Amino acid sequence: MAWIFALLLLLNGAYWAYEVYVDAPPPTVDLNKQVSLPGLKLYHEGESALPAPSQMAAAAASTASSSSPPGCFLLGPLSASQADLTRKDLAAQGLVALLRPQDMNSQGVWVYIPPVQYIADATATAARLQAQGEPAEVVAQGEFAGAVSIGHYHTQGAATAAVQALVDKGYAAESRVETVPADQSWIYVAPVTQADQDKLTSWMHAHRPLHQEGISCT
């Protein structure tokens, strides 16, 4: 009988050990408590981890603006007295404006729309161009009476570009080299930042009779 009692005792101890160490229930977890993980950010459903498209576009524009090279321009044509006053006016806007001997020229390139039979038609054409921001004027007398003058340019390249722009709009524009007054001057302007170029654009809008020609910075 003793050995049976010992066997029952041994079996009872084994069962108790199984209940405690093997078949124990898992620990209780409080789901109401949030676990903070350093260095991680949680995004709600439908929220992207990438920047918004508008933010990405703004960043790209900022990068492009900061990396774009400065532009340099010639403004004119002007008489010597007008050029000096204009230079001072531009300087008051914070723009670097210079009068240089190489920007004075005895020749210029005239851009125009050839004469038509009736002045009224030329006047209507000039009015349409003025509404588009062009400094167009009707030639009232002389060999080119009835033509629409767009203006004189300092270089053939700038005049050719102006002619092409007009042709693209449907106008039969032409150019020709002509002698200009000996005191005609062009002002060299060298914006160095995007803000400077914005200032120049605004200034030119208020002085439409003048032409702006882009040139290499020297």
JONORUR-V738812 format. One record per residue. N is the residue number from 1. OMEGA is omega in whole degrees, 0 to 359 (NA if undefined). Layout:
n	omega
N	OMEGA
N	OMEGA
//
This chain:
n	omega
1	182
2	182
3	177
4	179
5	180
6	180
7	179
8	179
9	180
10	179
11	179
12	178
13	179
14	179
15	179
16	179
17	179
18	180
19	185
20	190
21	186
22	187
23	181
24	180
25	180
26	179
27	180
28	179
29	178
30	183
31	180
32	181
33	179
34	178
35	181
36	179
37	181
38	175
39	181
40	175
41	182
42	179
43	180
44	180
45	181
46	180
47	183
48	176
49	179
50	177
51	178
52	180
53	180
54	178
55	180
56	179
57	180
58	179
59	180
60	179
61	179
62	179
63	181
64	181
65	182
66	183
67	182
68	183
69	178
70	177
71	177
72	188
73	168
74	178
75	179
76	356
77	182
78	170
79	182
80	181
81	178
82	183
83	181
84	178
85	180
86	178
87	180
88	179
89	179
90	178
91	178
92	177
93	181
94	181
95	179
96	183
97	184
98	169
99	184
100	180
101	183
102	179
103	174
104	190
105	177
106	178
107	176
108	179
109	183
110	176
111	185
112	172
113	188
114	183
115	173
116	186
117	185
118	179
119	181
120	179
121	178
122	179
123	179
124	178
125	179
126	180
127	178
128	180
129	177
130	178
131	178
132	177
133	180
134	178
135	185
136	178
137	179
138	175
139	189
140	183
141	179
142	183
143	184
144	177
145	182
146	175
147	175
148	181
149	175
150	175
151	179
152	179
153	184
154	183
155	178
156	180
157	179
158	179
159	179
160	178
161	179
162	178
163	182
164	179
165	178
166	178
167	178
168	179
169	177
170	180
171	181
172	184
173	178
174	176
175	177
176	179
177	181
178	175
179	180
180	180
181	185
182	183
183	181
184	183
185	173
186	182
187	178
188	181
189	184
190	173
191	181
192	179
193	177
194	178
195	178
196	180
197	176
198	177
199	182
200	178
201	179
202	180
203	180
204	179
205	180
206	180
207	188
208	179
209	180
210	176
211	176
212	180
213	177
214	179
215	177
216	181
217	180
218	NA
//
